[in-house]
Every structure is written in C-alpha cells, then in structure tokens.
Amino acid sequence: MRIMTNVNSLNAQEAANNTQKALSSSLEKLSSGLRINKASDDASGLSIADKLRTQASSLAQSIDNGNSAAALTQIADKAMAEQSNILDIIKQKLVQAGTATTSSEGRTAISKDVNKLLEQIGNIAKQTNYNGMTLLQKSHEDGNATSEITFQIGETSNDLIKTAGAVQANVTGLSLDGLKDVVANDNLDQVKAQSAMSAIDSAITKLNGWRSDFGSTQNQLESSLRNMATARTNIKAAESVVRDIDYAQESANFNKQNIIAQAGTYAMSQANAIQQSVMRLLQ
C-alpha cells in the first residue's frame, strides 16, 4: 500500500472535473436556451445554423423590400388613376365643345378648364414620387420617360423584379401637346374639339397600359412576398432544430450530471479516507 500517490483520489478528481465541465455546459445551455453556444458545442451544427440564420435574415429584408416596392406601385397606380379621371373630364368637355349648340364663349370657358386640367396632369407627373424617386416621369424637372425600376426581392443578385417598362405620364408622354397649344391660346372650336377626342382616347389607352404594367408588377411582388414569408418561417424552424435546446432533454441531462457530481464528491472523500487507513500500519 502506498501513501505518496493517492491514485483513487486522483481518478475521482479527474471524473469530478469532467462532471463539473459537463454540468457547466448543461447549465449554460439551459440559461441561454441554445444547444450551441460556441463552436466547440457542435462545429458543423454551428455552421449550418449560421447559414440558415443568414438566409432567414436576407429573406426578412427582402420582405421589407417587397413591401416597399408594393407601396411604390400603389402610389404610381393611384396617381395615374387620378390622371385617368382628369382625362375623362377633358373628354366630356371636348364632347360638349364639339356640338353646334355650344357658343364661342362657352368654348372659351371650356378651353380654360381643359388647359388647367392638362396642367394638373403635368403636376401629378412631377409630384408623384416614392422616397424622392419620381415615378411618372424621369424627374421633377425632366419630363422624359422614367427608367426601368428594379427591386431586389430575394437572397441573390439575380432575384430581381422589374417594372415592365418606362413611363412618361405627362402631357408630352400622352401625346397631348397639340391640344395643350390649342386650349392655351383659346383657339378651341367645334372641329378642333372633335379632332382632339381621338387624342384623348389614345391618351387614356396609353395611361391604362402603364397602370396595367404597374398592376402586374404589384401582383408579382405580392406573390413573391407570400412565398418568401413561407420560406422564412420554414428556415427559422430548421435553424431552431439545429441551434435551440430541447429543455426536457437538457433538464434531464443536468439532473443526471448533478447527481454524478454529488457522487463524485462522495467518492473523493472515500478515497481520502481509505488512504488514511495506511497510517494504522505505522502504529
């Protein structure tokens, strides 16, 4: 029997240290709610969980982008709906001016009304914007056509939704400059009024085409939003399976390690007690 090295006590201490580490790890998981708190807990699982979290975050931002894009298309559509209403009123006034029963004074009054209505179409085109981006013409000062609008809706650079084409919803873009010149100079007569009716019909058709393009884009955005919301939910669920703790399982493990720790303390005390019995041989 040896007294210089208490092998039993050393074995018990080693086991106790390992148990304490397991106990601390289990307590960390229970307190954080996560199965993986550091790479050493599960290196491959951490890599998978982080990729899933990045994917879910990207989808969340894409959903925000999609909601903003849908709001943009709604703003453009509502603005063009008002322009369409104005064109309807102009058409009504031209029909009134195109009949022989309307006096020259009446046509002069109609010219002034139509001139103001055409100005309002231009004002709407200048003023309609989303976050400073003009939607119905190139810019507030530039009446040329807009550029194609591109929305980032997805995780990769290829996940894009674009508007169907350029828009120029002002007097020039609607080919109403000729009518504008006539009414601005109070030169509207019966013949010119009748001739301008077809121009208004063409303008309404063109405007409805742009509205249809924005409507199609909005439908595409809403479909993408529904799909991304479902995908994000499933990805978050997959991340939870990898990263989050199962409290029932980990609580059972913690209780087990706690019992083992108590048993280890008892084992060390017994190992030390056994070593002391050697002293009886020296008495």
N, C-alpha and C positions, 0 to 999 in steps of 0.2 A: 504494500500500500504506500502511496506517495502523497506528500503534503505540499511539495513545491508547485505543482501544477494541478489545479482542480479542473480536470477535463470535463467532468459532468457539469460544473458551473459554467464553464466556457460554452459548452454546447447549448445550455439553457439560455445563456445571454444572447448567443447568436440567433436562436429561434425567437427570443423575445424581441430583439431588434427588428427582425424581419416582420414579425407580427405588428409591431408599432408602425412600421412603414406602411403596411397594408391597411392598418387602422386609420392612419392619417390620410391615405389616399381615398379610402372609402368616405371619410368624414368630409374631405374636400369636395367629392362628387355630390354628396348629399346637400352640402351647403350651397353649392353653385348651381345645382340642377343639371349639370352637364356630365356626361360619361367621359368626354375628352376635354381635359383642361390644359393639357400640354402635349407636345408631340410624343413624349415617351409613353403616354397612356395608350395611344393607338396611332402610330405614324401614318399608316395607309388610310385609316379611317379619317384622320385629321385632313389629309389631302383631299379626299372625296368630299368631306363636309364643307371645306372651304370653297371648293369649286361649285358646289351646289348653292352655297350662300351667295357667291358672286353672281351666279346665274339668276338667282331669285332677286337680288338687288338690281341687276340690269333690267329684268322684266318689270320690276316696280317702277323704275324710271321711265321705261318705255310706255307703261300705262299712263304715267303722268304726261308724257309727250303726246300720247294719243288723245287724252282728254283735252289738252291744249289745242291740238290740231282740229278736233271736232268742234271746239268753241270757235276757232277761226273760220271754219267752213260755214258755221251757223251765222256768224256775223256777216260774212260775204253774201250768203243767201238772203238774209233779211234785208240787207241794203239793196240788193237787186230786186227784191220783191217790191220795195217802195218805188224804185225806178220803173218797174213794170206798171205799177198803179198810175204813175205820172204819165207814162206813155198812153195808157188807156184814156186818161183825161184829155190828153192832147188829141188823140184820135177822135174823141167825142166832139171837141171844139172844132176840129177841121171838118167834120161832117156838118156841123152847124154852119160853118163859114162857106161850105160848098153848095149850099142851096140858095136859090134866087131870092128867097124871102128875107134873107139876112141883108141888112143895109150896109153901106160902106162904113158908116160909123160903128156898126156892130162888128164888122171885120177888123176895124182898127183896134177895138177893145179886145177882140179875140187874139190879135197879133201880140198885144202887150202881155196877155195871160200866157200865151204859148211861149213867148220869149222868156218870161220868168220861170216857167216850168222847165224849159231846157237848161236855164242857168242852174236850177236846183238839181237836175240830173248830173251836171258837172260838179256841183258842190258835193253831192253824195260820193261821186267817184274820187274826189280829192280827200274827203274826210274819213272815209271808211278804212279803218286800219286795225291791226291787232299788234299790240305792244310796239307801236311805231312803224310797223310794216304795212304800207299801203296795199290794199287788196284788189282794187278795181281799176287801177292804172299804175304805171311804173313808180311814181312818187307823187307827193303833194304838188310839186312844181312841174313835173314831167308827165304829160298826158299820154305818152306812148304806152304800149301794151306791157303788162307785167311779165316777169319771167316765171318759168315753171317753179312751183313751190314743192320742196322736198321735205318729208317728215321722217325722222329716224324712229322707226317703230319695230324694235327687236334688238337682239343681242349683238349682231354682227353688222359690219358696214354695208352689207348687201340687203339688210332688212329695211327696205325703204318703201314708203308710199308717196306717190307724187300726184299733184293735180293734173287734170287731163291736158291742160294747155294754157296759153297766155290769155289774159283778159284785158279788154280796153272798154270798160263800160261808161264811157263819156260820150259827148255829142259827136266827136270825131269818130270814135270807135263804132258808134251806132249808125254812122253814115248820115247824120242829120245836120251837117254843116250848111247844106243848101237851104234847108228850112230855117235854120238859125239866121242866116243872112236875110231871108225874106221877111221874117217877123221882126227882126231888129230894125229894119228900115220901114216898117209899116206898109209893106208892099203886098200884103196878102189879099188876093182877090179870089173869085169863085174858082177859076181854072187852077190857080196855084194851090188852092186848098184841096181840090180834088186830086191833083197830082201828088201832093205830099202824103196822102193817105197810104199809098203803097209803100212809101219810105218808112212810115210809122209801123206798118205791118212787118216789114223786113227787120226793123229795129227790135220789135217785140220777139220775133223768131230768133234773132241772134242772141238777145238777152236771155231768153229761155234756154238756149243751148248752153250758155255759160252756167246758168243756175243748175241745169241738169248735170253738168260736169262736177260741180261742187257737191251736188247731192249724191252722185255716185261715189265720190271720194269719201264723203261722210259715212256712207253705208259700209265701205271697205274698212274705214277706221273703226267703226263700231263692231264689226265682225272680228277684227284683229284684237280689239280690247277684250271682248268676251273670251277669245281663245287664250290670250296672254294671262288673263285673270285665272282661268282654269289651270294653265300650265304652272303659274307661280304657286298656286295652292298645292299642287302635287309635288313640286320641287321642294317646298318648305316641309312638306310631310316626309319626303325622302331624307332631307337633312336631319330632321328630328329623329328619325330611326337610327341614324348613324351617330349623331352628336349628343342627343339628350339622354338623360339617365332614366332607367326603369326603377322608380322609387321602391316598389315592392321587392324587387330582386336585390337592390343595393342595401336596403334596410336589413334584409335577412343576412347579407354578407357582413354588414357592420356588426350585427349582434354576434355572429359567429366569431369574427376577429376579436371582439371584445371579450368573449368567453375564453378564447385561446390565450389572450393577453393575461387574463387573471390566472389561468392555469400555468402559464409560463412563469409568472411571479412566484407561484407556489413551488414550481419545480426548482427554481433557483434557490429558494430558501431551504428546500430539502437537500439539494446538492451541497450547500454550505454546511448543513447540519451533519451530513454524512462525513464530510472532511474533518469535522471536529472530533469525530469518534476515534480518529487515529491517535489523538492525544492520550487516550486511555492506555495505549500500549506503552507509553512512556512513564506511566505512574508506577 
